[in-house]
């Protein structure tokens, strides 16, 4: 007799089928396969209780997560919980994509679970839950008889870390969402965080994740990201419009951006890229200001939609002036296209007051000219297909947090088809600090990819890797101001010659120092930071003549002289700068040695200092 019960739920190797399905669509799966294999290796190891998968913003992590879910199901995992930010739009977008992948069991919201917790424990489940207290509390209750769970935390650095890590009330105090995820895991679960911005997870020691097990998810071949939009040499090959934040009228600037977006869409169609496109407007977290942005969009469209409108001719005249920048031979042709198709528009206000908008209409735009304006959902998580223009003016009064502003780079993604036509409108100062966020972040990520131990995160007077409240001060070391490293035996013929060699560039000298000094004497993350800055122009680094320490002053203790390091004050004063051959250089390096020829390499920045943060736990 056939054992029919043995067939229930046995659909075969889902992971292999998923990879084959992607390949059939000509999707490159190399990065997905490498990431999933590394994650499963961690998952099976004794140390793999909590680790992070990190990648680039908008780099295709949803497909990777679908494949990871499939592989975990093949491995026999009972319950896989996919946690998402507290956004119903993001929940629907991800759940729809997961269901379309044909996973078995079909992904469900926790609210779709049976009411009897005991019956839940007898089956496999792929679940979705928003990261809010009410949903997580109900999920914990529903799974109370389940023996093992795997939590895959999308946008893991959002809400999940414990911002009460430095609590003076109790060392065990936790923020609500962190506590609930901790209780969900308890002693039965494994945690996999997924994010493009892992700094907070590292510096916070979130769920004791192990940086040695972090997995790098490389972007797909069609990805357009930091190197294109924030090139180190400052030479951009897309339509970047920078303006002073306090210059002119922002309504006029926004209207100008709307005009250019319409030209951009028309240009794509004249290039036979027959798609609908989206423009995002993100100026503030304040809902009243969202309404003002929407009003400008509507007014502009209304004026161009009626020949009788009081502003029609004025706006058409402006279009005619702009047109030559897009179509020199026949500028009127592109203006005609805009006016002919002006009724094909969709305007959506997001995260705001009043009736809830259908954000799906601009995630994959259904109208030729699609506009979205609003708040935080634009900043994180949701993918906007065919995004052609971003008008972004949301700044901060204090420091820029790298994790927040990296996530706001909605222009990143599969834009290769039209990347040089992308339009970014942003204030000059905001663009400078935004670029710095990415530069600092990339240096930290490079240190992870180089297998140099725990990552090192950078901050300065304007930019910090994450919220200071989330940094575990019991385990994170801070280096700033004057820096020096391990003692070494000073050899003038070697060290002095290399520092003062005249026929070498700054970069060549830095690389030479990297060869004679190991990581303890000249840390690679510091050298990489200097190299990145110095690569743009020679003379950015001043290599000083070595100086003897402790022989001309009676104020030093013998232990300080022996150690070539003062207990309270520094050694490398700003007055030393003018003794070098490049006194105005940004980076200064000097060797100080004592009478016994024991020495240290010292580093100091001319101007606002850089702070390096590293988790020693």
N, C-alpha and C positions, 0 to 999 in steps of 0.2 A: 504493500500500500504506500502511496505517495505521502511523504511527510509535508503536507501543505504549510504547516505552521513554520517550517524552517525557512520558507521564502519571505516571510514578513519583514519588510524593511531592508532586505539584502539586495541592494542595487549595484553592487560591484565597487570598483575603485573609483570613487568620485573625483579625487584629485587628478588622476591621469586623464579622465574624461574631460575635466574642466580645462586642463592645459591643452589638450587636443582641440577643444572647441575654440579656444583663443587663437591657436595657430591656424586653424581653418579660416579665421577672419583676418589673417596676415598680421596679427598682433604679436610683437616681440615679447617672448615670455622668459627670456634669460634671467632678468633681474627678479622676477616673481619666483622662479624655481630656486634660484640661489638663496633668496631670503627665506622662503618656506622651509627649505632643507636645513638652513642654519637654525631657524626657530624650533624646528622639531628636534634637532640635536640638543639644543638647550633644554627643551621641554622634557626630554628623556633623562637628562643628567641630574645628579643629586643636587647640584647648586641652582638648578633652573626654576626656583620657586617664583622669581620675579625678574623680568628683564624687559628691555625696551627695543622696539624696532623704530629706527629713525630714518627719515628721508628728506626730500625737498617738498616745499609747499606745492600742492596741486599736481603731484607727480604720479598719480595712478594708484594710490594706496588702497582704494576700495577694491579693485580687481585683485590685488595681493591678499587682502583680507578675506575675500571670497574663497580664493585658493587655499588659504590657511585654514579656514573653517572646514573646507572639504577634506584636507589632509588630517585634521584632528578627528573628524568623523571616521575616516578610514582607520585611524589609530584606536578607535573604540571609545573615545571620550563620551561621557554620559550627557553632560549639559555644557553647552558653549554659550556664554553670555556676552553679547556685543553691546558695550556701553557707548552711548553717544551724548553729545552736548545737549543741554535742555532746550531742544528746538524740535518742534513737531515737523517742520519742513525738512530738516536734516534726517529725522527718523524715517519719514516717508520716502525720501530720495534713496537712502541706503537700503531700506527694506525692499523697495521695488526692484532695485538692482540685484539684490541677493536672491529674491524669488525668481527673477528672470533667468538666473544662472541654473535653476533646476536642482538646487540642493535637496537632499532627502535626509532628515525630515525638512519640510518647508519652514523657512524662518517665520517666527511668530513674535508678536508683542507679548510681554509677560501677562497682559490683561486677557489674552486668548487662552491661557492655561486652564486646565480643569480645576474645579473648585477643591477637589480632594488632593491634598499634598502627597498622600501615599501613592496615588495612581501616577503622579508625575515622576516619582522616583523609579518607576519600572521601564521607562522609555528613554530614547535619545531625544534631545531638544536643541534647536538653534534659536536663541532668544535675543530680542532687542529690548533695551530699556534706556530711557533718558536718564541723565544724571541729575535727578532731583530727589529730595528726601522722601516724598510720598511714594513714588514709584519704586525706589530701592527698598523701602520698608516692606512694601507688599511683596516684592520679589523675594526677599529674605524669608518671609513667612511662607510663601508658596513652595520654597525649596528646602524647607527645614528637614525633610527626610532624605534629601539627596546626598549621596556619599561623596561625590567628587564634582567639582566645577572648574571650568577654565574661563577666566575673565579676559576678554580682549577689549581693551579700553581705547577707543578712538578719541583723538585729541586728548591724549592722556594727561597733558600738562594743564588742562582746563578743568578746574573744580576738584580734581582728584587729590592733588597734593595737600599736605597738612599745613595751613598757614598759621597754625598755633604751635608750630614745632618748638618755638622758643618761649613757650608759656611759663610765666613765673608762678602760676597757680599749681600746675602739676606737669611733670615731664611726660605724662601719658595723655595729656589733653589733646583732643583732635577736633578739627572742624567737622561739621555734620556729614558732608558727602564722603570725606576721607574715612570717617568712622564707619559709615554704612558699608562702604566697599571693603574695608578691613573686616567687618563682621560677616560680609557675604563670603569672603575668602576663608576666614577663620583658619582651621587647621586642615581643610579639605580641598583648598583651591590653589591654582597657579595663576599668576598674573602676567599678562603680556600687554604692555603699553605701546601705543602707536602714535607717533607725532612727528612733525617737522621741526619742533622746537623743544629739545629734550633738556635744556639747561635746568629748568625748575625741578624736574624729576631727579636729576643728579644732585643738585645742591640742597634739595629738600629731603633726600634719602627716602623718597616716596615708596612705601611698601618694601623697603630695604632692597630695592632693585640693584642688581650687580652690573656695574659698567663693563666688567670684563666679558660679559655675555651679550652686550648690546649688538644688535644686528643692523647693518647698513643696507637700506633698500635704495638701490641706485635708480635714477629716473630712466624712463623709456627713451628710445631714440628721437621721438618727436617732441621731447620736452624742451621748453624754452624757459629759462629761469634767471638766476642771479647774474651769471656771467654776461648775459645779453642785456638785461635791464639795468644792472649796476656794474658796468665794466670798470676794472681797476684803473685804466688809463683815462676814464671819463669820456671816451669817444663813443657816442651812442649812434645806433643805426636804426632807430625808430623815431616816431614823431613825439618828441618830448617837448612840452611847453611848460617852462618854469616862469613864475611871476612872484613879485613881492607880495607877501600876505596882506600888507596894509596898503597896497597900491590899487587905487581906483575902486570901482564898485564890483563886489563879488557877483552880483546878479548879471552884470554885463559880461564878466569873465565866463560865467557858467553858460550864458546864452551863446557866447562865441564858441565854447566847447561843443554845444549842441549842434550848431551849424557845421562845425568841422566833422563831427560824428556822422551827420547826414551825408556829407561829401565822401567820407571814408566808406560808407555803405555803398553809395553810388559807384565809387571807384572800384570796389570789389566786384560789383555786378558787371561793370564794363570790362573787367578782367576775366569774365566768365566764372567767377566764384559766386554762383547763384544761391546764396544762403541768407537767412535772417541773422541779424546781429544785435548785440546788446551794448548799451552804455550804462555803467554804474556811476552813481553820484553818492559820495560818502563824505559829508562835511562835518558831521557832529553826531554825538550820542543823544542829543536833545530832540525830542519828538516834535516840538514846535518848529524847529529849524528844518526838519524833514518836510513838513508841510510847505514851507517857503520854497524849498528846492523843487518840489512837485509843481508848485504854482508857476515857477519860471518855465519848467518843461512844457506844461499845458499851454501857457500863454504864447510860447514860441510856436508850438504846433498849431494852435488856433489861428494865430496871425497869418501863418503860411497856408492855412486851409481855406481862406476866404479872401477873394480879391477886393472885397468891400471893407476889410478890416483896416482900422486906422493905421496900423503898423505894417501892413502888407508891403507897400512899395519900399518903405525904409529897409525892411528885412531883405527883400529881394535885391535891392541895391548892394547890401552887404554881401549877399551870396555871390553876386556877380564879381565883386572884388576878390573874394576868397577863391573863386572857381579856377582862376589861372594857376594857382598852386597845385591843382589836381589834374587839370586838363588844358594845357597851353594851346593846343591846336584848335579845339572847339569848346571853349569854356561854357558857352551857353547850353551845350548838350547835357552837361552834368547838372546844371541848374534845372533844366527841364525835367530830368529824371527825378530830382527831389520833389518838385511840385507835382509831377504826375503820380507819384507814389506816396504823397504826404499822408493820405488817409490810412495807410497800412502801418499803424502804430499801436503800441501797447505801453501803458505807463503804470508801474506798480510801485506802491509805497510799502516798505518792509519794516518790521519791528516797530510799528507805530500805533497811534490811536485809531479808534473807529473800526470799521468793518475790516476783517482780515483779508489781506490780498492773497491771490493764488500765485505764489512765487514760482510755481512750475512753469508759468508762461514765459519767464525770462531765464530759467535754468537752461532750458533748451528753447530758445526764443521761437515763438509762433507767429510773430509779426516782423515785417521787414525792419522797421525802426522800433526796437524794444528798449525801454528805459526802466531802470530800477534805482530807487533812492531810499535811503534809510539807515538803519543802525547796525547792531553788532553781528547779525547773521552774514552781512557782507564781509565782515572781518575774519570769519573763521569757518572752515568746515565745508560749506556748500560750494559746489563746482558750477561755474557759469560757462556753458559752452558758447562758442562764437562771441566771446567778449572782445570788442574792438576798441572800446574807449573807457578809461577810468578817470573820473574827475575826483581827486582825493585831496582834501584840505584839512583833515582831522589831525590836529596836533595836540600837544600837552604843555602844561605850564612848567612842569618839573622835568624829570628825566624820562627819556624814551626807554621803555623796556623792550629788549630785543625780541622776546617771544611774542609780544603783542603785535609789534610792527612787522615782523617777518610774516606772521599769519595774515596781515592785511594786504599782502602782495597778490591780489586777486588776478593780476595780469599774467602770473606764472601759469604754466600748463602746456597743453597741446596746441600751441599757437604757431607752429612752424610754417604752416601754409600761408600765413599773412603777417608774420612777426614784424617785418620792417614797416608795415602800415599801421601798427598799433599806436594808439594815441594815449599819452599819459599827461594829465594836467595836474600840476602840483606846485606849491610854493617853494621857492629856492631853498630856504632854511630847512624846511621839512625834508626836502629831497636829500640834502647833505646829511642830516641825521639818520634818515632812513637808510641811506647807503652805508653809513658807519655801522648801523645795526647789523647789516649783512656782512660787512668786512670782518667785524669782531666775531660774529657767529661762525663764519667760514673758517677762521683760524682755529677755533675750538673744535669744530668738526674735523678739520685736518689732523689735529692732535689725536683724535679718536681713531681715525682711519690709519694713522701711522703706528698704531699699537704702542703708544708711548705712555701707557698707564692711564690713570684717571684723567679725564679731559680738563683743560684749563680754560676758564671763561674770562672774558675781558670786559672792563667797564672804564668809563672816564666821567668827566663832569657833566656830560649830557646823556650818556647811554649806559644802561645797566642790563645784565643778562636776564634778570627776572625781578619780581617784586622782592625787596629786602626782607619783608616779613616771612617769606617762604624759605629763606636760607638758614640751614641748620648751623648755628654758630658754635655748636659743640664739636663739629667735625670739619668745617670749611676753613681753610687757611687763606688769609688775605695778604698779598704783597703789593706795596705801592711806594711812591716816592723813590728813594734811593734803594736799589736792589744790589745784592751781592750774593755769591754762591760759594761752593766748597773751596777749601784751601788747596793750593797746589805749590809745587816747587818752582820758583821763578827762575827762568833761564833767559837772560837778556838776549842772547844770540838768536833764540827762537822766538820768544814772545814779543820782544821789543821790535825786532826786525819785521815781524808779520803785521804788527799794529801800525807801523810807520812806513811800510813799503809804498813808494810813490807811484809805481807803474801799474797798480791794481785799482779796479773800481771798488766802490763801497760793497757791492754784492759779492765780488770776488774775495774781499777781505773777510766778510761775514762767513762765507762758506769755508774759507780756510780756517777760521777760528773754530767753526763747527767740527772740523776734522781733528784738531789738536786738543780740544776740550770736550770731555764727555758731558752727558746730560746733567750731571751733578755740578759741574763747574761752569757751564753755560747752557741752561735749559733750552731745548729745541723750540719750545713754544714761544720763548722770548725772541730767539733768533728769527723765527718765522715771522713774528709780528714786525720786527725791524726790517726784515727783507721786503715784506709786502709794501711798506711805506717807502723804503729806500729805492725800490725798483723803478720808481717813476723819475727820479733825478739823482745824479751824483752830487755828493756834498750834503746829503740829508743826514749823514752819520759823521760824527767827529771822533776819530781814533786818537786818543791822547797819549802823550809820552808817559811812561810809567813813573810813579812817584813813590818815594820812600815814606813810610808812615811811622810816626812815633819818635823821631830823633830830635825834633826841634821844639818840642813842647813838653813842659813838666806836668801838664794837666792830665795826661793819659795814665791809666793804671797799667801795670805790667801785663796783666791778663788781657787787656784790650790790645796792647801792642803784639803780644804773642798770637792773639786770635785775629788780628787785622780787622777788627770790628769794634765799634764803640757800643756801650750798653744802652745809651739813651739817644745821643745825637748821631748825626751822620758823619761821614768822612768826605764824601764827594760833594763839596759845596758848589753853589752856583758861580762863585768867583773863579772856580777852576775852568769854567766854560771858555773865558776869554784867553786862556793860555793855550788853547788848542788852535789848530789851523783852520777850523770852521766854527768859530764861536757861536754863530747863529743857527747852527745845525739843530735839528729837532732831537736827534738821538746822540747821546754821549757815552762812550765806553772808555774806561781807564783801569789799568792794573795798579793796585797799591800793594807794596811788599814791605816786610819788616826787616830789621838787621840780620835776621836768620834766613832771609830769602824765602820766607813763606809768604804767599801772595793770594789775593782774590781778585777776580774781575768784577768791576762795579759798573752799573748801568743807571743812567738817569735821563729823564726827558726834559727838554727845554720847553716850558709852558705847562699846560694842564697835564697832570700825571695820569698814567694808566694804572689801573688796579687789576691784578691777576687773582682769580679765585679758583681754588682746587679743593675737592672733597678728599680728605685723607682717610675716610672711614673704610 
